[in-house]
């Protein structure tokens, strides 16, 4: 074996570990959050990779412990296993962070499927500390450029990965036919709202 070939083999042996060390690290997994409720545990995966603005907003409320003690205060039941439940800080000034830029589903690719978390809003860019969980697929909540007017839908950013049975328990609980919240949501306010005891990130 010539010196040239020996040198080449030696160089390749040195280069291989170096190349392995400079390989791009695997992306970090998306955060998961456990909502410990009075009806049971719900775990959601927060799609920080696809909807970074909306995900950061949700996690900010979690990390500041602003969900502790709040309730699922609204249930919209269109049909059996079709509608949504809503929770959040109910626009309490002391608990709200500033509104965030709207991330339409046409941008993130996150569809409103069964168990999807999303942010209700008025105009795009007004969403703050209120959140819904879809029960059943809700394609009408997705952005649709073919529709007239405001066709940007709602910002989906997470999905239930554990405890959908708890979401259904909340969804199927009785609502009051007369009760409202500040004059709104008549017929959609639970008789006995389920409380979120704590909301925390969990290790994976």
JOTA-V586068 format. One record per pair of residues at least 24 apart in sequence whose ideal C-beta (glycine too) atoms are under 10 Angstrom apart, sorted by the first residue. I is the first residue (numbers start at 0). GAP is how many residues later the second one is. Records with the same first field share a line. If there is no record, write none. Layout:
# JOTA-V586068
I=GAP / GAP
This chain:
# JOTA-V586068
27=176
28=175
29=25 / 128 / 129 / 131 / 174
30=24 / 27 / 28 / 31 / 127 / 170 / 171 / 173
31=126 / 129 / 130 / 168 / 169 / 170 / 171 / 172
32=25 / 26 / 28 / 29 / 30 / 34 / 84 / 125 / 166 / 167 / 168 / 169
33=28 / 128 / 129 / 164 / 165 / 166 / 167 / 168
34=27 / 32 / 37 / 52 / 98 / 125 / 128 / 131 / 132 / 159 / 161 / 162 / 163 / 164 / 165
35=32 / 127 / 159 / 160 / 161 / 162 / 163 / 164
36=34 / 35 / 50 / 126 / 129 / 130 / 132 / 133 / 157 / 158 / 159 / 160 / 161 / 162
37=33 / 34 / 128 / 132 / 154 / 155 / 156 / 157 / 158 / 159
38=33 / 124 / 126 / 127 / 128 / 129 / 130 / 131 / 134 / 153 / 155 / 156 / 157
39=122 / 123 / 125 / 126 / 127 / 129 / 130 / 154
40=121 / 122 / 125 / 156
41=30 / 73 / 75 / 91 / 118 / 119 / 120 / 121 / 122 / 123 / 124 / 125 / 128 / 152 / 154 / 157
42=117 / 118 / 119 / 120 / 121 / 123 / 159
43=71 / 72 / 73 / 87 / 89 / 113 / 114 / 115 / 116 / 117 / 118 / 119 / 155
44=70 / 72 / 113 / 114 / 115 / 116 / 117 / 159
45=71 / 111 / 112 / 113 / 155
46=61 / 62 / 63 / 69 / 70 / 109 / 110 / 111 / 112
47=109 / 110
48=59
49=53 / 55 / 57 / 58 / 59 / 60 / 106 / 107 / 108
50=52 / 53 / 54 / 56 / 57 / 58 / 59 / 66 / 67 / 68 / 104 / 105 / 106 / 107
51=51 / 56 / 105
52=47 / 48 / 49 / 50 / 55 / 74 / 102 / 104
53=46 / 47 / 48 / 49 / 54 / 56 / 63 / 64 / 65 / 73 / 77 / 100 / 101 / 102 / 103 / 104
54=48 / 53 / 62 / 100 / 102 / 103
55=44 / 101
56=40 / 41 / 42 / 43 / 44 / 46 / 62 / 70 / 71 / 72 / 74 / 98 / 100
57=42 / 59 / 61 / 71 / 73 / 97 / 99 / 100 / 141
58=98 / 99 / 140 / 142
59=37 / 40 / 69
60=27 / 28 / 34 / 35 / 36 / 67 / 68 / 70 / 138
61=136 / 137 / 138 / 139
62=136 / 137 / 138
63=31 / 33
64=30 / 133 / 134 / 135
65=26 / 28 / 29 / 30 / 31 / 63 / 133
66=28 / 62 / 64 / 129 / 130 / 131 / 132 / 133
67=127 / 128 / 129 / 130 / 131 / 132
68=126 / 127 / 128 / 129 / 130
69=25 / 59 / 123 / 125 / 126 / 127 / 129
70=99 / 119 / 121 / 122 / 123 / 124 / 125
71=59 / 60 / 61 / 95 / 98 / 99 / 101 / 118 / 121 / 122 / 123 / 124
72=57 / 108 / 112 / 115 / 116 / 117 / 120 / 121
73=46 / 56 / 58 / 101 / 107 / 110 / 111 / 114 / 115 / 116 / 119
74=60 / 95 / 96 / 97 / 98 / 99 / 100 / 110 / 112 / 113 / 114 / 115 / 118 / 119
75=56 / 59 / 95 / 99 / 109 / 111 / 112
76=58 / 94 / 95 / 96 / 98 / 110 / 111
77=57 / 58 / 60
78=56 / 57
79=55 / 56 / 91 / 92
80=33 / 54 / 55 / 87 / 90 / 91
81=32 / 52 / 53 / 54 / 55 / 56 / 89
82=49 / 51 / 52 / 53 / 55 / 88 / 105
83=28 / 32 / 33 / 34 / 36 / 47 / 48 / 49 / 50 / 51 / 52 / 54 / 57 / 83 / 87
84=46 / 47 / 48 / 49 / 50 / 82 / 83 / 85 / 86 / 87 / 88 / 103 / 105 / 109
85=32 / 34 / 44 / 45 / 46 / 47 / 99 / 102
86=30 / 42 / 43 / 44 / 45 / 46 / 83 / 106 / 107 / 108 / 109 / 112
87=31 / 32 / 40 / 41 / 42 / 43 / 44 / 108
88=39 / 40 / 41 / 42
89=39 / 40 / 91 / 92
90=37 / 38 / 39 / 91
91=37
94=33 / 34
95=32 / 33 / 34
96=31 / 32
97=30
98=24 / 25 / 26 / 27 / 28 / 29 / 30
99=25 / 26 / 27 / 28 / 55
100=24 / 26 / 54
101=24 / 25 / 41 / 50 / 51 / 52 / 53
102=24 / 40 / 49 / 51 / 52 / 53 / 54
103=38 / 39 / 40 / 41 / 47 / 48 / 49 / 50 / 51 / 52
104=34 / 36 / 37 / 38 / 39 / 47 / 48 / 49 / 50 / 51 / 52
105=36 / 37 / 38 / 39 / 45 / 46 / 47
106=36 / 45 / 48
107=35 / 47 / 48 / 49
108=47
109=32 / 45 / 46 / 47 / 48 / 49
110=26 / 27 / 28 / 30 / 31 / 32 / 42 / 45 / 48
111=24 / 25 / 26 / 27 / 28 / 29 / 30 / 41 / 42 / 44 / 47
112=24 / 25 / 26 / 29 / 43 / 46
113=24 / 45 / 46 / 50 / 53
114=43 / 44 / 45 / 46 / 47 / 48 / 49 / 52
115=25 / 26 / 38 / 40 / 41 / 42 / 43 / 44
116=38 / 39 / 40 / 41 / 42 / 43
117=24 / 35 / 36 / 37 / 38 / 39 / 40
118=35 / 36 / 37 / 38
119=34 / 35
120=29 / 31 / 32 / 33 / 34
121=28
122=27 / 29
123=26 / 28 / 29 / 30 / 31
124=27 / 30
126=27 / 28
130=26 / 27
131=24
132=25 / 26 / 27 / 31 / 34 / 37 / 38
133=25 / 26 / 33
134=25 / 29 / 32 / 33 / 35 / 36 / 37
135=35
161=40
165=28
166=27
168=25
169=24
